Amino acid sequence: MSQRIEDLGQEVFHIDTRMGGYDGITSGYLIRGSRPCLIETGTARSAPVVVAALAELGIGPDDLATIVVTHIHLDHAGGVGDIAGAFPHAQVVVQEKGARHLVDPSRLMASAHRVFGDTMDRLFGDLRPVPAERLVTIADVGTIDLGDGRNLAAFHNPGHASHHVGLLDSQTGDLYTGDAAGVYVPETADVRPSTPPPDFDLELTLSSLARMQDAGADRLLFSHFGPVTEVADTLARSREELLRWVDMVRNARDATPDLDHAVAMVRERDRALNADFFSDADRAAKFEELSSTEANVTGILRWMERVDQSA
């Protein structure tokens, strides 16, 4: 089995989708069985990597039953149109608020090109449309049939994004977190926040973390990056780090109205608090490309502005 595939047991396989060519930052998962299911496609640029991994695991063009994306951000769902084209019988499952952007991604892609500029093609590529008739949407809850009595219980899990879902495997107790629990760094066991604009909402994120805690999972399967068995401790650390970042951004906002200065202040404080993570410059750089300090600070600031306006 190639290095990009990890056998997690009970027919669950972890696939490194290699966003931007980086190892160890973006995960997809195959649940192999009578109704094979792919969770997270990675970027459009990652689609050939994922198709090759599925082929290595014995999943040919006619075999994949379901493609699920936890939300429609391009590091999770950018390859869904390509993967759907490669597996023409697979249904595509998405939270209902994100469905229209998969059918017609033009607005999503225009926004992404504005935000990412020259790095857009290198990191992501363009999301191809998914035919509407192939979509299955999740509202608050839903069930995804994996065959042989096994299923994924899907539940709306906003905070990171309004169109985010969590997924719990009835057989393994695996909880697919997407970005709702932040970004896990396997080398250091850090749990870093993912609070990008425009949807980040602190209260919804905290309630989503509580919902994941209450799910009774045996293992967390992060989209960034990989499996974690210390469920309660990891979710508690995710909550702690999130609140720390909100405090850092609030302090920076109180000190300066300038975004660049605020980002620099948060970055400096982050380095002081997480020396182990930053001890490897290459590791820090690739996770910065995945979930940048500027994006996280901006997302928290926008949430604070909404709270102030509604007060």
PAZAPA-4460 file (N, C-alpha, C; in steps of 0.05 Angstrom, whole numbers, plus 32768, in hexadecimal, padded with zeros to 4 digits):
% residues 311
    n_x    n_y    n_z   ca_x   ca_y   ca_z    c_x    c_y    c_z   seq   type   mol
   8011   7FE8   8000   8000   8000   8000   8012   8019   8000     1      M     A
   800B   802D   7FF0   801B   8044   7FED   801B   8055   8006     2      S     A
   802F   8067   8009   8032   8077   8021   801A   808A   8024     3      Q     A
   800C   8091   800F   7FF6   80A4   8011   7FDD   8097   801D     4      R     A
   7FDD   807D   8021   7FC6   806E   802C   7FCD   8061   8046     5      I     A
   7FBB   8065   805A   7FBF   8059   8074   7FA6   8048   807B     6      E     A
   7FAA   802E   8081   7F94   801C   8089   7F8E   8021   80A6     7      D     A
   7F75   802B   80AC   7F6D   8031   80C7   7F5C   801B   80D3     8      L     A
   7F58   8005   80C5   7F49   7FEF   80CF   7F2B   7FF1   80C8     9      G     A
   7F1E   7FDA   80C9   7F01   7FD8   80C4   7EF9   7FE5   80A9    10      Q     A
   7F0A   7FE1   8095   7F05   7FEB   807A   7F05   800A   8078    11      E     A
   7F13   8017   808A   7F17   8034   8088   7F33   803A   8080    12      V     A
   7F37   804B   806C   7F51   8051   8061   7F54   8070   8060    13      F     A
   7F6B   8079   806B   7F72   8095   806B   7F83   809B   8052    14      H     A
   7F7B   80AF   8042   7F89   80B6   802A   7F93   80D3   802D    15      I     A
   7FAD   80D6   8029   7FBA   80F1   8029   7FB4   80FD   800E    16      D     A
   7FA3   8112   800D   7F9C   811D   7FF3   7FB0   8132   7FE9    17      T     A
   7FC3   813A   7FF9   7FDA   8149   7FF1   7FD3   8164   7FE4    18      R     A
   7FC4   8175   7FF2   7FBE   8190   7FE8   7FD8   819F   7FE3    19      M     A
   7FDA   81AB   7FCB   7FF1   81BA   7FC4   800B   81AA   7FC3    20      G     A
   8009   8190   7FC2   8020   817F   7FC2   802C   8179   7FDD    21      G     A
   801F   8183   7FF2   8029   817F   800D   8020   8164   8018    22      Y     A
   8032   8156   8026   802B   813E   8035   8020   8147   8050    23      D     A
   800C   8138   805A   8004   813A   8076   7FF3   8152   807E    24      G     A
   7FE3   815D   806C   7FD2   8173   8074   7FB5   816F   806C    25      I     A
   7FAF   815F   8057   7F93   815C   804F   7F8C   813E   804C    26      T     A
   7F76   8136   8059   7F6E   811A   805A   7F54   8115   804B    27      S     A
   7F53   80FE   803E   7F3A   80F2   8035   7F38   80D7   8041    28      G     A
   7F20   80CB   8042   7F1D   80B1   804E   7F0B   80A0   803C    29      Y     A
   7F12   8087   8039   7F01   8074   802B   7EF7   8060   8040    30      L     A
   7EDD   805C   8040   7ED0   8046   804F   7EC9   8031   803A    31      I     A
   7ED8   801C   803A   7ED4   8007   8025   7EC1   7FF2   802F    32      R     A
   7EAF   7FEA   801E   7E9B   7FD6   8025   7E88   7FD1   800E    33      G     A
   7E70   7FC8   8014   7E5E   7FC2   7FFD   7E54   7FDC   7FF0    34      S     A
   7E55   7FF3   7FFF   7E4F   800D   7FF3   7E66   8020   7FFA    35      R     A
   7E7C   801F   7FEB   7E93   802E   7FF2   7E8D   804C   7FF2    36      P     A
   7E99   805A   8006   7E94   8076   800A   7EAE   8085   800D    37      C     A
   7EB1   809B   7FFF   7EC8   80AD   8001   7EBF   80C6   8011    38      L     A
   7ECE   80CC   8026   7EC8   80E4   8036   7EDF   80F8   8031    39      I     A
   7ED8   810F   8026   7EEB   8124   801E   7EF9   811D   8004    40      E     A
   7EF8   812F   7FF1   7F05   812A   7FD7   7F21   8137   7FD5    41      T     A
   7F26   814A   7FE7   7F3E   815B   7FE3   7F39   816F   7FCD    42      G     A
   7F4D   817D   7FC4   7F4B   8192   7FB0   7F48   8185   7F94    43      T     A
   7F41   8197   7F81   7F40   818E   7F65   7F5C   8183   7F5C    44      A     A
   7F71   8191   7F65   7F8C   8188   7F5F   7F92   816D   7F6B    45      R     A
   7F85   8166   7F80   7F89   814C   7F8E   7F7A   8135   7F82    46      S     A
   7F67   813B   7F70   7F55   8126   7F66   7F64   810E   7F5A    47      A     A
   7F79   8112   7F4A   7F88   80FB   7F3F   7F95   80EA   7F55    48      P     A
   7F9E   80F7   7F6B   7FAA   80E8   7F81   7F94   80D7   7F8E    49      V     A
   7F7D   80E2   7F92   7F67   80D3   7F9F   7F5D   80BC   7F8D    50      V     A
   7F5A   80C1   7F74   7F51   80AC   7F61   7F65   8095   7F61    51      V     A
   7F7E   809B   7F61   7F93   8086   7F61   7F93   8077   7F7B    52      A     A
   7F8F   8085   7F91   7F8E   8077   7FAB   7F75   8064   7FAC    53      A     A
   7F5F   806D   7FA2   7F47   805C   7FA2   7F4B   8044   7F91    54      L     A
   7F58   8047   7F7A   7F5E   8031   7F68   7F70   801D   7F77    55      A     A
   7F84   8027   7F85   7F96   8015   7F94   7F86   8005   7FA9    56      E     A
   7F71   8011   7FB4   7F60   8004   7FC8   7F4A   7FF3   7FBB    57      L     A
   7F4A   7FF0   7FA1   7F37   7FDF   7F93   7F1D   7FEC   7F8C    58      G     A
   7F1C   8006   7F8C   7F04   8015   7F85   7F06   8020   7F69    59      I     A
   7EF8   8013   7F56   7EF9   801B   7F3A   7EE2   802F   7F34    60      G     A
   7EE1   8038   7F1B   7ECD   804C   7F13   7EB0   8046   7F1A    61      P     A
   7EA9   802C   7F1A   7E8D   8024   7F1E   7E87   801D   7F3B    62      D     A
   7E9B   801F   7F4D   7E99   8014   7F68   7E91   8028   7F7D    63      D     A
   7E99   8041   7F7B   7E94   8053   7F91   7E76   805B   7F93    64      L     A
   7E6A   8057   7FAB   7E4E   805C   7FAE   7E48   8079   7FB6    65      A     A
   7E5A   8084   7FC7   7E54   809E   7FD4   7E6D   80AE   7FD7    66      T     A
   7E6A   80C8   7FD1   7E7F   80DC   7FD7   7E72   80F0   7FEB    67      I     A
   7E7F   80F4   8002   7E75   8106   8016   7E8A   811C   801B    68      V     A
   7E81   8135   801B   7E93   814B   8023   7E88   8157   803D    69      V     A
   7E9A   815C   8050   7E90   8167   806A   7E87   8184   8066    70      T     A
   7E93   8192   8052   7E8B   81AD   804B   7E98   81B3   8030    71      H     A
   7E92   81CB   8025   7E99   81CF   8009   7EB3   81DF   8005    72      I     A
   7EC2   81E5   801A   7EDB   81F2   8017   7EED   81E2   8005    73      H     A
   7EFE   81EF   7FF5   7F0C   81E2   7FDF   7F20   81CD   7FE7    74      L     A
   7F2B   81CF   8000   7F3D   81BA   8009   7F2F   81A0   8010    75      D     A
   7F14   81A1   8012   7F04   818A   8019   7EF4   8180   8001    76      H     A
   7EE9   8193   7FF1   7ED6   818C   7FDC   7EDE   8196   7FC1    77      A     A
   7EF6   81A2   7FBE   7EFD   81AD   7FA4   7EFF   8198   7F8E    78      G     A
   7F04   817F   7F95   7F06   816A   7F82   7EED   815B   7F7D    79      G     A
   7ED6   8164   7F89   7EBE   8153   7F88   7EB4   8150   7F6C    80      V     A
   7EB5   8164   7F5B   7EAC   8162   7F40   7EBD   814E   7F30    81      G     A
   7ED7   814F   7F34   7EE9   813C   7F26   7EE5   8120   7F30    82      D     A
   7EE2   811C   7F4A   7EDE   8101   7F55   7EC3   80F6   7F4C    83      I     A
   7EAE   8108   7F4C   7E94   80FF   7F43   7E96   80F6   7F26    84      A     A
   7EA5   8104   7F15   7EA9   80FD   7EFA   7EB7   80E2   7EF6    85      G     A
   7ECA   80DD   7F08   7ED9   80C4   7F07   7EC9   80AC   7F11    86      A     A
   7EB5   80B1   7F22   7EA4   809C   7F2D   7E87   80A3   7F28    87      F     A
   7E7E   809D   7F10   7E64   80A7   7F06   7E4B   809D   7F15    88      P     A
   7E4E   8088   7F25   7E36   807D   7F33   7E35   8087   7F50    89      H     A
   7E48   8096   7F59   7E49   809F   7F75   7E36   80B6   7F79    90      A     A
   7E27   80B5   7F8F   7E18   80CC   7F99   7E2B   80DE   7FA7    91      Q     A
   7E24   80F8   7FA8   7E34   810C   7FB5   7E24   8118   7FCC    92      V     A
   7E2D   8116   7FE4   7E1F   811F   7FFC   7E2B   8138   8007    93      V     A
   7E1A   814C   800C   7E24   8166   8015   7E0E   8173   8027    94      V     A
   7E15   8184   8039   7E01   8192   8049   7DF2   81A5   8036    95      Q     A
   7DD8   81A8   803B   7DC6   81B5   8028   7DCF   81D2   8022    96      E     A
   7DDC   81E0   8035   7DE3   81FB   802F   7DFB   81FE   801C    97      K     A
   7E09   81E8   8018   7E1F   81E8   8005   7E19   81DD   7FEA    98      G     A
   7E02   81D1   7FE7   7DFB   81C2   7FCE   7DFC   81D3   7FB5    99      A     A
   7DF1   81EB   7FB6   7DEF   81FB   7F9E   7E0B   8203   7F93   100      R     A
   7E1F   8204   7FA5   7E3A   820C   7F9D   7E48   81F4   7F8F   101      H     A
   7E3F   81DC   7F94   7E4A   81C5   7F85   7E3E   81C3   7F6A   102      L     A
   7E24   81CA   7F67   7E17   81C9   7F4D   7E21   81E0   7F3B   103      V     A
   7E24   81F8   7F47   7E2F   820F   7F38   7E44   821C   7F49   104      D     A
   7E5D   8214   7F46   7E73   821E   7F57   7E7E   8239   7F4E   105      P     A
   7E71   8247   7F3B   7E7D   825F   7F30   7E82   8275   7F45   106      S     A
   7E6F   827A   7F56   7E72   828F   7F6B   7E88   8287   7F7F   107      R     A
   7E87   826D   7F87   7E9B   8263   7F99   7EB7   8266   7F8E   108      L     A
   7EBA   825F   7F74   7ED4   8260   7F68   7EDD   827D   7F64   109      M     A
   7ECB   828E   7F5C   7ED3   82AA   7F59   7EDD   82B6   7F73   110      A     A
   7ED0   82AF   7F89   7ED8   82B9   7FA3   7EF3   82AD   7FAB   111      S     A
   7EF7   8293   7FA5   7F11   8286   7FAC   7F28   8292   7F9C   112      A     A
   7F23   8298   7F83   7F39   82A5   7F73   7F40   82C0   7F7D   113      H     A
   7F2C   82CF   7F87   7F31   82E9   7F93   7F42   82E7   7FAC   114      R     A
   7F3B   82D3   7FBD   7F48   82D0   7FD7   7F65   82C5   7FD3   115      V     A
   7F68   82B0   7FC2   7F81   82A2   7FC1   7F93   82AC   7FAA   116      F     A
   7F88   82BA   7F97   7F99   82C6   7F82   7FAB   82B2   7F74   117      G     A
   7FC5   82B8   7F73   7FD7   82A8   7F63   7FDB   828C   7F6E   118      D     A
   7FD5   8288   7F88   7FD9   826D   7F94   7FC1   825B   7F8F   119      T     A
   7FAC   8265   7F83   7F93   8256   7F80   7F98   823C   7F70   120      M     A
   7FA5   823F   7F59   7FA9   8228   7F47   7FBC   8214   7F54   121      D     A
   7FD1   821E   7F61   7FE4   820B   7F6D   7FD8   81FB   7F84   122      R     A
   7FC8   8208   7F95   7FBE   81FB   7FAC   7FA4   81EB   7FA7   123      L     A
   7F92   81F5   7F96   7F78   81EA   7F94   7F6F   81E0   7F78   124      F     A
   7F72   81F1   7F64   7F65   81EC   7F4B   7F47   81F3   7F4D   125      G     A
   7F39   81F0   7F37   7F1D   81F8   7F36   7F09   81E1   7F3B   126      D     A
   7EF6   81E6   7F4B   7EE0   81D3   7F51   7ECE   81D0   7F39   127      L     A
   7ECB   81B8   7F2F   7EB9   81B2   7F19   7E9C   81AE   7F23   128      R     A
   7E88   81B5   7F14   7E6C   81B1   7F1D   7E65   8194   7F21   129      P     A
   7E52   818F   7F33   7E47   8175   7F37   7E2A   8176   7F2E   130      V     A
   7E21   8163   7F1D   7E05   8163   7F14   7DF2   8162   7F2C   131      P     A
   7DDD   8172   7F2B   7DCB   8175   7F42   7DBE   815A   7F49   132      A     A
   7DB9   814A   7F34   7DAB   8130   7F39   7DBC   811C   7F49   133      E     A
   7DD6   8122   7F4C   7DE7   8110   7F5A   7DEB   8118   7F78   134      R     A
   7DDF   812F   7F7F   7DE3   8139   7F9A   7DCE   812D   7FAD   135      L     A
   7DD7   8127   7FC5   7DC6   8120   7FDC   7DCC   8134   7FF2   136      V     A
   7DB9   8143   7FFC   7DBE   8158   8010   7DB7   814F   802C   137      T     A
   7DC6   815A   803F   7DC1   8156   805C   7DB7   8170   8067   138      I     A
   7DA2   816F   8077   7D99   8187   8085   7DA5   8187   80A1   139      A     A
   7D95   8181   80B5   7DA1   817F   80D0   7DAD   8164   80D6   140      D     A
   7DA0   814F   80CD   7DAB   8134   80D0   7DA5   8123   80B8   141      V     A
   7DB3   810D   80B4   7DAE   80FB   809E   7DBE   80E2   80A2   142      G     A
   7DB9   80CE   8091   7DC7   80B4   8093   7DD2   80AD   8078   143      T     A
   7DEA   80A3   8077   7DF7   809B   805E   7DFC   807D   8060   144      I     A
   7DF0   806E   804E   7DF2   8051   804E   7E0D   8047   8044   145      D     A
   7E1B   8038   8055   7E35   802D   804D   7E33   8010   8046   146      L     A
   7E1A   8004   8047   7E16   7FE8   8041   7E19   7FD6   8059   147      G     A
   7E0C   7FBF   8058   7E0F   7FAA   806C   7E09   7FB4   8088   148      D     A
   7DF5   7FC6   808A   7DED   7FD0   80A4   7DFE   7FE6   80B0   149      G     A
   7E12   7FEE   80A2   7E25   8003   80AC   7E1C   801E   80A0   150      R     A
   7E1F   8034   80AF   7E17   804E   80A4   7E27   8064   80B1   151      N     A
   7E26   807B   80A4   7E30   8094   80B0   7E18   80A5   80B9   152      L     A
   7E18   80AC   80D2   7E05   80BF   80DC   7E10   80DB   80D7   153      A     A
   7E02   80EB   80C7   7E0B   8106   80C0   7DFC   811A   80D0   154      A     A
   7E09   812F   80D9   7DFC   8144   80E8   7E08   815F   80E2   155      F     A
   7DF7   8173   80E0   7DFF   818F   80DA   7E12   8198   80F1   156      H     A
   7E29   81A2   80EA   7E3D   81A9   80FE   7E4B   81C3   80F7   157      N     A
   7E3C   81DA   80F8   7E46   81F3   80EE   7E59   8200   8103   158      P     A
   7E63   8218   80FB   7E75   8227   810C   7E8D   822E   80FB   159      G     A
   7E9B   821A   80F1   7EB0   821E   80DD   7EA4   8228   80C3   160      H     A
   7E8E   821B   80BB   7E7F   8223   80A2   7E62   821B   80A7   161      A     A
   7E50   822B   809A   7E33   8226   809E   7E2A   820C   8092   162      S     A
   7E3A   8202   807F   7E32   81EA   806F   7E43   81D2   8077   163      H     A
   7E4A   81D0   8091   7E5C   81BB   809A   7E4D   81A5   80A8   164      H     A
   7E55   818C   80A3   7E49   8175   80B0   7E5F   8164   80BF   165      V     A
   7E56   8156   80D3   7E66   8141   80E0   7E5B   8126   80D8   166      G     A
   7E6B   8111   80DA   7E63   80F7   80D1   7E6D   80E2   80E5   167      L     A
   7E5B   80D1   80EE   7E63   80BC   8102   7E5D   80A0   80F6   168      L     A
   7E72   8090   80F5   7E70   8074   80EB   7E64   8062   8100   169      D     A
   7E4E   8055   80F9   7E3F   8044   810C   7E4F   802B   8114   170      S     A
   7E62   8023   8104   7E71   800A   810A   7E8A   8010   8119   171      Q     A
   7E99   8025   8112   7EB3   802A   811E   7EB2   803F   8134   172      T     A
   7E9E   804F   8135   7E9E   8066   8147   7EB0   807D   813E   173      G     A
   7EB8   807C   8124   7EC9   8091   8119   7EB8   80AA   8115   174      D     A
   7EC2   80C1   811E   7EB5   80DB   8119   7EC6   80EB   8105   175      L     A
   7EBB   80F1   80EE   7EC8   8101   80DA   7EC3   811E   80E0   176      Y     A
   7ED8   812C   80E7   7ED5   8147   80F3   7ED4   815D   80DE   177      T     A
   7EDE   8159   80C5   7EE1   816F   80B3   7EF3   8184   80C0   178      G     A
   7EEA   819D   80C1   7EFA   81B2   80CE   7EED   81BB   80E8   179      D     A
   7ED8   81AD   80F1   7EC8   81B7   8108   7ED8   81B5   8122   180      A     A
   7EEC   81A4   8123   7EFD   81A2   813B   7F19   81AE   8136   181      A     A
   7F1C   81BD   8121   7F35   81CA   811B   7F47   81B8   810B   182      G     A
   7F61   81BE   810C   7F76   81B1   80FD   7F88   81A2   8110   183      V     A
   7F8B   8188   810C   7F9C   8177   811D   7FB7   8174   810F   184      Y     A
   7FCC   8178   811F   7FE8   8175   8115   7FF4   815C   8121   185      V     A
   7FF5   8146   8111   7FFD   812C   811D   8019   812C   812A   186      P     A
   802C   813B   811E   8047   813B   8129   8049   8145   8145   187      E     A
   8038   8159   814C   803A   8165   8167   8021   8162   8177   188      T     A
   800C   8157   816C   7FF1   8154   8179   7FE5   816F   817F   189      A     A
   7FED   8184   8172   7FE0   819E   8175   7FC5   819D   8167   190      D     A
   7FB2   81AC   8172   7F98   81B0   8165   7F95   81CD   8160   191      V     A
   7F98   81D5   8147   7F98   81F1   8140   7F7D   81FA   8135   192      R     A
   7F75   8213   8138   7F5A   821B   812F   7F58   821E   8111   193      P     A
   7F40   821D   8108   7F3A   8223   80EC   7F21   8235   80EC   194      S     A
   7F26   824F   80EA   7F10   8263   80EE   7F0E   8276   80D7   195      T     A
   7F0D   826D   80BF   7F0E   827F   80A8   7EF4   828F   80A4   196      P     A
   7EF5   82A5   8097   7EDD   82B3   808F   7ED0   82A3   8078   197      P     A
   7EB6   82A7   8072   7EA5   82BB   807F   7E93   82AF   8095   198      P     A
   7E94   8294   8099   7E7F   8287   80A9   7E87   8282   80C6   199      D     A
   7EA0   8285   80CE   7EA8   827E   80E9   7E96   828B   80FE   200      F     A
   7E8C   827B   8111   7E7B   8284   8127   7E84   8275   8140   201      D     A
   7E8C   8284   8154   7E97   8277   816C   7E83   8266   817A   202      L     A
   7E6B   8270   817E   7E57   8261   818D   7E4F   8248   817F   203      E     A
   7E4C   824A   8164   7E45   8232   8155   7E5C   821E   8155   204      L     A
   7E75   8228   8154   7E8C   8216   8155   7E8D   8207   8170   205      T     A
   7E88   8216   8186   7E89   8209   81A0   7E72   81F4   81A3   206      L     A
   7E5B   81FB   8198   7E45   81E7   8199   7E4B   81CF   8187   207      S     A
   7E59   81D3   8171   7E61   81BD   8160   7E75   81AB   816E   208      S     A
   7E88   81B7   817C   7E9B   81A7   818C   7E8D   8197   81A1   209      L     A
   7E79   81A3   81AE   7E69   8195   81C3   7E5A   817E   81B6   210      A     A
   7E4F   8182   819F   7E40   816D   8191   7E52   8155   818A   211      R     A
   7E6A   815B   8182   7E7D   8146   817C   7E86   8137   8195   212      M     A
   7E89   8146   81AB   7E8F   8139   81C4   7E79   8126   81CD   213      Q     A
   7E60   812F   81C9   7E49   811F   81D1   7E44   8107   81BE   214      D     A
   7E51   8106   81A7   7E4C   80F1   8194   7E56   80D6   819D   215      A     A
   7E68   80D5   81B1   7E72   80BC   81BB   7E85   80AE   81A8   216      G     A
   7E94   80BD   8199   7EA6   80B1   8185   7EBD   80A3   8192   217      A     A
   7EC7   808F   8184   7EDF   8080   818C   7EF9   808B   8180   218      D     A
   7EF6   809A   816A   7F0D   80A4   815C   7F04   80BD   814C   219      R     A
   7F15   80D0   814A   7F11   80E8   8139   7F21   80E4   8120   220      L     A
   7F15   80E9   8109   7F22   80E8   80EF   7F22   8105   80E4   221      L     A
   7F38   8112   80E8   7F3B   812E   80DF   7F3F   8130   80C1   222      F     A
   7F34   8144   80B4   7F3A   8149   8098   7F56   8156   8096   223      S     A
   7F5F   8162   80AD   7F7A   816D   80AF   7F84   8165   80CB   224      H     A
   7F93   8151   80D2   7F9B   813D   80BF   7F9B   8122   80CE   225      F     A
   7F8A   810F   80C6   7F8D   80F4   80CF   7F7D   80EC   80E7   226      G     A
   7F82   80D3   80F1   7F73   80C8   8107   7F7E   80D0   8123   227      P     A
   7F6B   80D3   8136   7F72   80D9   8152   7F60   80C7   8164   228      V     A
   7F6C   80BA   8177   7F5C   80A9   8189   7F56   80B6   81A4   229      T     A
   7F65   80CC   81AB   7F60   80DA   81C4   7F49   80EE   81C0   230      E     A
   7F30   80E4   81BF   7F1A   80F4   81B5   7F14   810B   81C8   231      V     A
   7F0E   8105   81E1   7F05   811A   81F4   7F1B   812F   81F8   232      A     A
   7F34   8126   81FB   7F4A   8138   81FF   7F4F   814A   81E7   233      D     A
   7F4D   813F   81CF   7F52   814E   81B7   7F3D   8163   81B3   234      T     A
   7F23   815C   81B7   7F0E   816F   81B4   7F10   8185   81C9   235      L     A
   7F18   817E   81E1   7F1C   8192   81F6   7F32   81A5   81EF   236      A     A
   7F48   819B   81E4   7F5E   81AC   81DC   7F57   81BE   81C4   237      R     A
   7F46   81B3   81B3   7F3C   81C3   819C   7F2C   81DC   81A7   238      S     A
   7F1B   81D7   81BA   7F0B   81EC   81C6   7F1E   8201   81D4   239      R     A
   7F31   81F7   81E3   7F44   8208   81F1   7F54   821A   81DE   240      E     A
   7F5E   820E   81C9   7F6D   821D   81B5   7F5C   8232   81A7   241      E     A
   7F44   822A   81A0   7F32   823D   8193   7F2D   8255   81A4   242      L     A
   7F27   8251   81BE   7F22   8268   81D0   7F3B   8279   81D3   243      L     A
   7F52   826C   81D3   7F6B   827B   81D5   7F6F   828D   81BD   244      R     A
   7F69   8283   81A5   7F6B   8293   818D   7F57   82AB   818D   245      W     A
   7F3F   82A6   8196   7F2C   82BC   8198   7F36   82D1   81AB   246      V     A
   7F42   82C9   81C1   7F4D   82DD   81D4   7F65   82EC   81C7   247      D     A
   7F76   82DE   81B8   7F8D   82EB   81AB   7F83   82FF   8197   248      M     A
   7F6F   82F8   8187   7F64   830A   8173   7F57   8322   8180   249      V     A
   7F48   831D   8195   7F3B   8333   81A3   7F50   8347   81AE   250      R     A
   7F65   833C   81BA   7F7A   834E   81C4   7F88   835D   81AD   251      N     A
   7F8C   8350   8197   7F98   835E   8180   7F86   8374   8175   252      A     A
   7F6C   836E   8174   7F59   8382   816A   7F58   839A   817C   253      R     A
   7F5A   8395   8196   7F5A   83AB   81A9   7F73   83BC   81A7   254      D     A
   7F89   83B0   819D   7FA2   83BE   819C   7FA6   83CD   8182   255      A     A
   7F99   83C4   816C   7F9D   83D0   8152   7F85   83CC   8140   256      T     A
   7F7F   83E0   812F   7F6A   83DC   811B   7F74   83D0   8101   257      P     A
   7F8E   83CD   80FF   7F9B   83C5   80E6   7F9C   83A6   80E5   258      D     A
   7F90   839A   80D0   7F8F   837D   80CE   7FAB   8371   80CD   259      L     A
   7FBD   837B   80BD   7FD8   8370   80BA   7FE6   8370   80D5   260      D     A
   7FE3   8386   80E4   7FEF   8387   80FE   7FE3   8373   8111   261      H     A
   7FC8   8370   8110   7FBB   835D   8122   7FC4   8341   811C   262      A     A
   7FC6   833A   8102   7FD0   831F   80FA   7FEC   831B   8104   263      V     A
   7FFD   832F   8102   8019   832C   810C   8019   8327   812A   264      A     A
   8008   8335   8138   8007   8332   8155   7FFF   8316   815D   265      M     A
   7FEA   830C   814F   7FE0   82F1   8155   7FF5   82DC   814E   266      V     A
   8002   82E0   8137   8017   82CD   812E   802E   82CC   8143   267      R     A
   8036   82E3   814C   804C   82E3   8160   8043   82D5   817A   268      E     A
   802B   82D9   8183   8021   82CC   819B   801E   82AE   8197   269      R     A
   8015   82A6   8180   8012   828A   8179   802D   827C   8179   270      D     A
   8041   8288   816E   805C   827D   816F   8067   8279   818B   271      R     A
   8061   828C   819C   806A   828A   81B7   805C   8274   81C7   272      A     A
   8043   826F   81C1   8034   825B   81CF   8037   823F   81C4   273      L     A
   8040   823D   81AB   8041   8222   819D   805C   821E   8191   274      N     A
   8070   821F   81A2   808C   821D   8198   8092   8202   818B   275      A     A
   8086   81ED   8195   808B   81D2   818A   8081   81D1   816D   276      D     A
   8069   81DB   8168   805E   81DB   814D   8070   81EB   813A   277      F     A
   8079   8202   8143   8089   8214   8131   80A6   820C   8130   278      F     A
   80AE   81F7   813F   80CA   81EF   813E   80D3   81E4   8123   279      S     A
   80C0   81DA   8114   80C5   81D0   80F9   80B9   81E5   80E5   280      D     A
   80CB   81F3   80D8   80C2   8209   80C6   80B1   81FF   80AF   281      A     A
   80B9   81E8   80A3   80AA   81DD   808D   808E   81D5   8095   282      D     A
   808C   81C8   80AC   8071   81C1   80B6   8060   81D9   80BB   283      R     A
   806B   81ED   80C8   805B   8206   80CD   8053   8213   80B3   284      A     A
   8064   8212   809F   805E   821F   8085   8047   8211   8077   285      A     A
   8047   81F7   8077   8032   81E9   8068   8017   81EB   8076   286      K     A
   8017   81EC   8091   7FFE   81F0   809E   7FF4   820C   809C   287      F     A
   8006   821F   8099   7FFF   823B   8094   7FF1   823D   8078   288      E     A
   7FFA   822E   8065   7FED   822F   804A   7FD1   8222   804D   289      E     A
   7FCE   820E   805D   7FB5   8201   8061   7FA1   8213   806F   290      L     A
   7FA9   821F   8085   7F98   822F   8097   7FA8   8246   80A1   291      S     A
   7FA7   825C   8093   7FB9   8272   8098   7FB1   8282   80B1   292      S     A
   7FC5   828E   80BD   7FBF   82A0   80D4   7FAD   82B7   80CC   293      T     A
   7FB2   82C2   80B4   7FA2   82D9   80AB   7F85   82D1   80A8   294      E     A
   7F80   82B9   809C   7F64   82B0   8098   7F56   82AB   80B3   295      A     A
   7F65   829F   80C6   7F59   8299   80E0   7F53   82B3   80EF   296      N     A
   7F65   82C6   80EE   7F61   82E0   80FC   7F4A   82EE   80EF   297      V     A
   7F49   82EF   80D4   7F33   82FD   80C6   7F18   82F1   80CC   298      T     A
   7F17   82D6   80CD   7EFE   82C9   80D4   7EF4   82D0   80F0   299      G     A
   7F06   82D0   8103   7EFE   82D7   811E   7EF6   82F5   8120   300      I     A
   7F04   8307   8112   7EFD   8323   8112   7EE1   8328   8106   301      L     A
   7EDB   831A   80F1   7EC1   831D   80E4   7EAB   8313   80F7   302      R     A
   7EB0   82FD   8105   7E9C   82F4   8119   7E98   8309   812F   303      W     A
   7EAE   8315   8138   7EAC   8329   814D   7E9C   8341   8143   304      M     A
   7EA0   8349   812A   7E91   835F   811E   7E73   8359   811E   305      E     A
   7E6C   8340   8116   7E4F   8339   8116   7E44   8339   8132   306      R     A
   7E53   8330   8145   7E49   8331   8161   7E45   834E   816A   307      V     A
   7E59   835F   8164   7E56   837B   816B   7E3E   8388   815E   308      D     A
   7E39   8382   8145   7E23   838E   8137   7E07   8385   8142   309      Q     A
   7E07   836D   814C   7DED   8362   8156   7DE8   8369   8174   310      S     A
   7DFD   8375   8181   7DFA   837B   819D   7DE7   8393   81A2   311      A     A
***
